[in-house]
């Protein structure tokens, strides 16, 4: 589910269940094709109701390369909101792969949505 807050310039992406790499790639495409999405918009990926604990390190790397190819010049900030320690660690691992892969995007991971919104709105 994707919601766009034009006033705050934030795209909210809610992930549920146990998404596969392919499902996550479809969500990224849906975001980029959303009629209200603008390049440079900040994003909140809310995965409190999901888990990526089943992803392997190779899948993490694959997702990072896909993201880098689909959105090569990320200019907005990206906040990930997770619901448990395992997901927090998995997102941190993904962020490390992205940084090592040369991604220029600014990302952060949070355990509550209010902290993520605050981080994005206090520029």
C-alpha positions as CSV (number, residue, x, y, z in Angstrom):
1,X,0.0,0.0,0.0
2,X,1.4,3.4,-1.0
3,X,0.2,6.8,0.3
4,X,1.7,10.1,-0.7
5,X,1.7,13.1,1.6
6,X,2.3,16.0,-0.7
7,X,2.6,18.6,2.1
8,X,5.4,16.7,3.8
9,X,6.9,15.4,0.5
10,X,6.9,11.9,1.9
11,X,5.8,8.6,0.3
12,X,4.5,6.0,2.8
13,X,5.0,2.4,1.7
14,X,3.4,-0.3,4.0
15,X,4.7,-3.8,3.7
16,X,2.9,-6.8,5.2
17,X,3.5,-10.5,5.4
18,X,6.8,-12.2,4.3
19,X,7.5,-10.5,1.0
20,X,9.8,-12.2,-1.6
21,X,12.5,-10.3,-3.5
22,X,10.2,-10.2,-6.5
23,X,7.3,-8.8,-4.5
24,X,9.5,-6.1,-3.1
25,X,10.7,-5.2,-6.6
26,X,7.0,-4.9,-7.7
27,X,6.4,-2.5,-4.8
28,X,9.4,-0.4,-5.9
29,X,8.0,-0.2,-9.5
30,X,4.6,0.7,-8.2
31,X,6.1,3.5,-6.1
32,X,8.0,4.9,-9.1
33,X,4.9,4.7,-11.3
34,X,2.5,6.2,-8.6
35,X,0.9,9.4,-10.1
36,X,1.7,11.5,-7.0
37,X,5.3,10.3,-6.6
38,X,8.0,12.8,-7.4
39,X,11.7,12.2,-7.8
40,X,13.6,13.3,-4.7
41,X,10.6,12.6,-2.4
42,X,11.4,11.2,1.0
43,X,10.1,7.7,1.8
44,X,9.0,5.7,4.8
45,X,9.0,2.0,4.3
46,X,6.8,0.7,7.2
47,X,7.4,-3.0,7.6
48,X,6.2,-3.4,11.2
49,X,3.6,-6.0,10.0
50,X,6.1,-8.0,8.0
51,X,9.3,-9.9,8.1
52,X,12.3,-10.4,5.8
53,X,14.0,-12.7,8.2
54,X,13.8,-15.5,5.6
55,X,16.0,-13.5,3.1
56,X,19.5,-14.8,2.6
57,X,22.5,-12.5,2.3
58,X,22.6,-13.1,-1.4
59,X,18.9,-12.0,-1.7
60,X,19.8,-8.9,0.3
61,X,22.6,-8.1,-2.1
62,X,20.3,-8.8,-5.0
63,X,17.7,-6.4,-3.7
64,X,20.3,-3.7,-3.1
65,X,21.5,-4.0,-6.7
66,X,18.0,-4.0,-8.0
67,X,17.2,-0.8,-6.0
68,X,20.4,0.8,-7.2
69,X,19.5,0.1,-10.8
70,X,15.8,1.0,-10.5
71,X,16.5,4.3,-8.7
72,X,20.2,5.1,-9.5
73,X,20.2,8.7,-8.2
74,X,18.3,8.6,-4.9
75,X,18.1,12.2,-3.7
76,X,15.4,11.8,-1.0
77,X,16.0,10.2,2.4
78,X,14.6,6.8,3.2
79,X,13.4,5.7,6.6
80,X,12.7,2.1,7.3
81,X,10.4,1.2,10.2
82,X,10.6,-2.3,11.6
83,X,8.8,-4.2,14.3
84,X,11.4,-6.5,15.8
85,X,15.1,-6.9,16.4
86,X,15.6,-9.5,13.6
87,X,14.1,-7.1,11.1
88,X,16.2,-4.2,12.5
89,X,19.4,-6.3,12.0
90,X,18.3,-7.4,8.5
91,X,17.6,-3.8,7.4
92,X,21.0,-2.7,8.8
93,X,22.7,-5.4,6.8
94,X,20.9,-4.3,3.7
95,X,21.9,-0.7,4.3
96,X,25.5,-1.8,4.7
97,X,25.4,-3.6,1.4
98,X,23.9,-0.5,-0.2
99,X,26.7,1.7,1.2
100,X,29.4,-0.8,0.1
101,X,27.8,-0.9,-3.3
102,X,28.2,2.8,-3.7
103,X,24.6,3.9,-3.1
104,X,24.5,7.6,-2.4
105,X,21.1,7.6,-0.7
106,X,20.7,8.6,3.0
107,X,18.9,5.9,5.0
108,X,18.0,5.2,8.6
109,X,16.2,2.5,10.4
110,X,13.7,3.0,13.2
111,X,11.5,1.0,15.6
112,X,8.6,3.5,15.6
113,X,6.9,5.5,12.9
114,X,7.0,8.8,14.8
115,X,10.8,8.8,15.0
116,X,11.0,8.1,11.3
117,X,8.6,11.0,10.5
118,X,10.5,13.3,12.8
119,X,13.8,12.4,11.2
120,X,12.4,13.2,7.7
121,X,10.6,16.4,8.6
122,X,13.4,17.9,10.7
123,X,15.8,18.7,7.9
